[in-house]
Amino acid sequence: MTNPFVEDLRWRGMVHDIMPGTEEQLSKEMTSAYIGFDPTSDSLHIGSLVPIILLVHLEKAGHKPYALVGGATGMIGDPSGKSDERNLLDEATLEKNVAGIKSVLSRFLDFNSTAKNAPVLVNNYDWMKDFSFIDFARDVGKRITVNYMMSKDSVKKRFSGEEGSVGMSFTEFTYQLIQGYDFYYLHKHHNILLQMGGSDQWGNITTGTELVRRMNVGHDAKAYAMTCPLITKADGSKFGKSEGGNIWLDADKTSVYKFYQFWLNTSDEDADRYIKIFTFLDRDTIEKLIEEHRQAPHLRILQKRLAEEVTTFVHSKEEFEKAERASNILFSDSFKQDIRTLDEAMFLEVFEGVPLAEIPKSEFDEGVDMIAALSAKTGFLNSNGEARRALKENSISVNKEKVAEDYILTTDDLINGKYIILNRGKKNTYIIKVGS
């Protein structure tokens, strides 16, 4: 039996493995399902967008999503996909990270909703904190054999020395049992029948389904699993990173402008896949966009719509519009006027990483000549001679307008009373900031 929710996910490329019977269960009734989020940081990056989007799709399909923050499992560290032992977090850091992740998840899932299938947020620390080691060993450890645990890929790779691994501690070895117990606990207390996650979680998730069955002897022990593929780039490089590191879902870690630019700069091949995975656009709309893009790839229709949808989903329509406007200003015919509409924070985001030098404001009262502005006072160019040659070649612009050697910079050139943008040709940009 095919289920419309699962069928849509398949078309979007979001189903990797699915346990037999899962689609029948989802077709039969409103089903509660969960995904776990490890508190390794106080925010989530775009690698976590897929599980978040899965939960939103689940809710839209009429099922009940649970988001689990791993306050307990975060103390141990998931060995899946890791070649060495993860550093243990202290309680204060863990508490801060759990609070941060709850805050991020609350932007996408309304945990205060009164709907029948309203999302629920849980923390496995709440049921693990009073669980003694002896009780855990008797009640949980007794149900799963070491042979079964050793058969999991995440364990085998670490023991075989693959990928430069250095073995595995008993602490990490128990991770799959604790995650499995989460499923059992949620199954028993919240009637959760399905766990979802990334394809690297299949081993941990199926351990959970096994525990549900073995700890519920004589009772209703239905438990299901579904995973989505791990997202990669077409060129094989890691998804979700830029030159500055992870692309985060919090604006104070990754600016909205930089977030928007990440999606806008996606390759054609990746945009074709990402528009299905990272947006909620329907099939007809997406297929039309893909066809339009193929007809005129230079217009970057897919990238623009992808950047719009994801930025709006993560940050809001208003923030998207600000980022789009800032992006367009760089190519605007009325740059000098338009650039003045940006507030200082957005201005600095647009020109992040551009060489910047400071000149005292008092010097602008008398005027700063262009040769000094390019070399002696800023060091943008190596010498007065190089500055003079660049000016004679007509390759120097002030706020995107060409200038000659006799041009004098004054306070009239200041953007928002503070900045001047210099360009040498199309590729080299410099910023002068007016100091006190």
N, C-alpha and C positions, 0 to 999 in steps of 0.2 A: 504494500500500500504506500502511495506517495502522499506526503503531507504538503500543503501549499507553502507553509513557513519554511520547511526544509528544502522544498523544490526551489524557492526563491533564493535561499542561501547557496544552493548548488550552482544556480545560474551565475550568482555573484562570485563564485570561486571561493566560498567560505566554508566548505565542508571537506575535511580531510578523511576522518574516520567516523563511523557511526555504528553503534551497537544494534544488532538486530532487535526489532520490536520498538525502537525509539519512535519511528514515524507513526506506528499504530497508536502508541500511547498519546502522542501529541494530537492525533486526529480524534481521539476518543473524548478528551475532557481538558479543562484548564489544568495545566501541569506546572508545578513549581520547579524551577531549575536554578542552579547557582554557578557562579564563577568566582574563583579566589584571586585576590590581589596581594602580592607580597610587599610588605612595607620596608623595602630596601632603601627608599628615599622618602622625603616628605612631600613628594609630588609624583605624578605619573607622566611618562613621555609618550610620544605618539605610537610606540610599540604596544601600548595598552589601549589604544583606541579601538582595535579590533574586538577585544572582549567587551568593552563598553558598548560598542555598536551592536554586538550580538545580543546583549541584554536588552537594548532598546528595541531591536527587531522582535525579540521574544515578547516584550510587553505589548508592542503594536499588534502582534498576532493573537493577543488575548490571554497569554500565559503570564505566570507570576515570576518575576525575576528577583533573585537574591544576590546581593554582592557581599562576598565574605572578605573581610580584611584580616590578614593572617598575623594577628598579634602574638599568637603562640608559635606558629610555624616560622614566623620571621626571626624568632630567637635562635633557630637552628640553621635555616638556609636550605633551599631546594637544590639538590645536586643535578637536576635535569639540565642538560646542555652546558654544564660547567666541567672544567677539566681539573680544578683544584678546589680546596676547601674555602668556603666563604667566611669572611671575618664575622665574628659574633657581635651583635649590637648591644650596647648597654641599655638599661631600661628607659632612661631619660630620652635617648635618641629614638628608641623604638616608639615611645609614647608620642613624641613629636611627629614621627613619620606616619603613624596610624591616624592621628588627627588631620594631617595634611592630605592623606589619601581619601579620608571620609569627606573632606571639604571638596576635593576635586570630583568625586563620584556624585556628590549632591547636586552638581551643576547639570548632570545629564539624566539623573534618575530622581524623581520626586518622592523622597522617603516619607513625606508628610501627607501624601495623597490618601484619600479615603476610598478610592476605587477598590473593587473586589480583588483585582490583580495588581494592587499597588506594590511598587518595589520595596524591598526590605533590606536593611543593612545589618550585618551581623559580624561579630569579632570572635574568632575561635579561642582567644584567650579567656573569654567568659566561661567556657565549659572545660578548658584544659587546666586552668590555674589551680584547681583543688584536686586534680586527678593525681593520686600518688603513683610513684613508679611501680610499686608492687601491684597495685590495682590494674595499672595499664598492662603490665607484663602478663597478669593472669587473664584479664578480660579480652585484651586485644591481641597481644603477642602470641597467645596460645592458638589463635584462629588461622594464622598465616604462616606457612613454612618458610624457612630460610631459602630453600630451593626455589620457591615461587618468587620471593623477593629478588633473588640473584638473577632470575631470568629476564628482568626488566632491562631495557637498553640503557637507561640512565645509570644503572648500577654496573652492568657488564662493561661499558666503555671505561668506567673509572678503574675497574679491577684489572682490565686487560692492558692498561697503560696506553690506550689510544689517546691521541691529541695531547700528548705530553702530560697526562694526568699523573697524580702522585698518590693514587689509592683513595680510600674513603674512610672517614672516621665512623665509629658506631653512631655518633650523633646524627650525621647526615644519612646514614643507612636507615635510621628509624623514621626519616621524614615521610616516606610513603605510607607508613603505618599511621602516623598522626594525620596526614591528609585523608587517608582512608577512613579514619575514625570520624573526621569532620563530616564526611558523607553519611556515615551511619547515624551520627547524632542529629544531623539536619533531616535525614529521612524519618527518624523516629519522632522528633519533636516538631517538625514543620512540614512533614509529608512531602519532602523534596525527593523527586524521583529521577532527576536528570542533573548530571554535572557536565559543564562545558569548559573548554579551555583551548590552549594552543596544542598543536600536534605533539610537542615535546612533553606534554602532560599525560599522554595516553596511558602510560604505565601506572602513574599515580592514580589516575581516575579509575582505571579498571581494578586496581587494588581496592578502591573504595566500593565498587559494585560487588566485589567478592566478599568484602567484610559485611556489607549489608545482608547478603545472602546467608553467610555463615553465622552471623550474630542474631539472625531472626528466624532460627529454625522453628518450623511449625507455624510461622506467621506469614503475612503477605510481604514478600521480599523482592518486589520489583525494583530494579535500579538500572538506569541507562546512562550511556556516555556518548558524547559527540565532541569532536575536536575540529578546529579550523587550521588551515596551513599557516606556517610561520611566513610572514611577509618578507620578500626579498626584492632587491632591485634587479632589473633585467641584466645589468652588467655583472651581477654576482656580488656587488658590494653590499654592506650592511644597511638595511632600511632604518630610517629614523635618525640618522646622524648627519650633521653638517661639519664644516671645518671647525666650528666652535664646540662640537660635542653633540649631545642629545638634543632633540627638539622636544621641549617640554610643553605640557598643557597649561602651565601657569605663566601669565604674562611677565611676572617678575623674574622668571628664569629664562624664558625665550620671548622676546618682544613679539607683539601681534604682527608687526611689519615683517620681522624675520620669519615667523611662522607662515605668514601668507606667501612670502617669497619662496619658501621651501616647496610648497605645492605648485606654485606658478612655474618653477624651474624644473618640474618633473619631465623626464624624457617622454616622447610620444608613446613608446611601447609600455612604459609604466603607467602613464596616464590612462591608457586603454583599460588596464586592469584596476587601477585605483579608483576610477570613477564608479565602478560597481561595488567595490569593497567599502569605501570610506564615505559614500553618500547614500541618502535615502531616496534618491530619484528613482522613479519607476522604470521598468524595462523599456517601454516604448520611448520615453524621453532619452534614456541613455543610448539606445541604439541609434536614434536620430542624431544625437550629438557626435557619436563615433563616426557615423557616415559623413556628417558635415565636416568633421575634422579631416577625414581622409581626402575629401574633395579639395580642401584648402588648408593643409597642415601649417603653413606659414602664419595663419591667423591665430594658432594655438587655442582654438575654441575649447578643447577638452581641458587643457591646463587652467584656463581662466575660470571655467565653471567649477572644476575641482577645487581650486583655491577659494572660490566664493563659498561653496557649500561647506567645506570643512572648517574654514575660518569662522563662518557664521555659526556653525554647530558648536564649536569649541569656545568662541569668544563673544559672539553676538553680531547682529546685522550692522549695528552702528560701528563696531570696531573694524569689521571687514571693510566698510565703506571708507573709513579713515585710512586704512592700510592701502586700499586700492587707489585712493586719491593721491596718497604720498608716492606710490609707485608710478602713477601716470604723470606726475609733476616733472619727473626727471626727463620726460620726452615731450613736455608741453611746449607749444609755440609761444605761450605767454608765461614762461618759466619764472621770470623776474617777479611778476605779480603773484603767481600761484604759490611760489615757495614761501612767500610771506604769510600764507594762510595756515601753515603748519605750526603747531605749538612746539616749544623747544624740545620736549621729550621725543616727539615724532621726528623732528628734524635730525636729532642725534641718532635715532634708530636708522633713518634712511642713509645716513653717512657714517654708520658704524664701521670702524676699521680704516677710515680714510685718514691719511696723515694730517695732523693738526698742529698749528703753531700759534703762539699767543703774542700779540703786539699791544703795548699799552695804549689806552684810549687817547691819551694826550697827544700822541703822534698823529692821530687822524685829524686833529683840529688844524694842523698845518698842512696835512696831506702826506701820504707815503708814496714815493715813486715806484713804478712797477718793477724795475730791476731789483731794487732793495726788497720789495715784497716777495719776489721769487727766489732770491738767493740769500743776501746778507742777513736779513731780519728773520728768515724762516728756515733756510736750509733746504727748501723744496728742490731747488736746482743747485748743482754743485758750484757754480761760479757766476759772476756778473756777466762774463762772456757768453756762457750758455744761455742765460736769461735773455741777453740782448739778441742772440741768434734766434731764439724761439719767438721773440716778439717780431723780429723782421720777417720770419716765416709765416706770420699771421696765424700762429697756432695757440695763442693765449687768449682765454676768455675770462671775464669777470662776471660772475652770476649768469653764465651762458651767453654773454655778449662779447664779441671780439673786441680787443683793445690793441692800441699801438704803443710804441715805446714811450711816448710822451704822456701816457695816461697817469693820472694821479688818483690814488684811492682816498676817499673822504668818508665822513659819516653818512653821506647819502647812499653809499654802496652797502651799508650794513643791513643785513636781514635780521629782523626783530631786534635791531639795535645792538647786535652782538657778533654776527658771523658774516664772512665773505667766502664765496665759493670760487676757487680758481681752477681752470682746466687747461691742460696742455694737450691739445688734440682731443680725441674721443675717449682715450683710455686712462689718462692720468688726471686724478682729481685731488685737490688739496683744500683744506679749510683754514682760514685765518679766524681766530677768535680774539675778540677785543678784551684785553685785560683791564684791571682797574688802574 
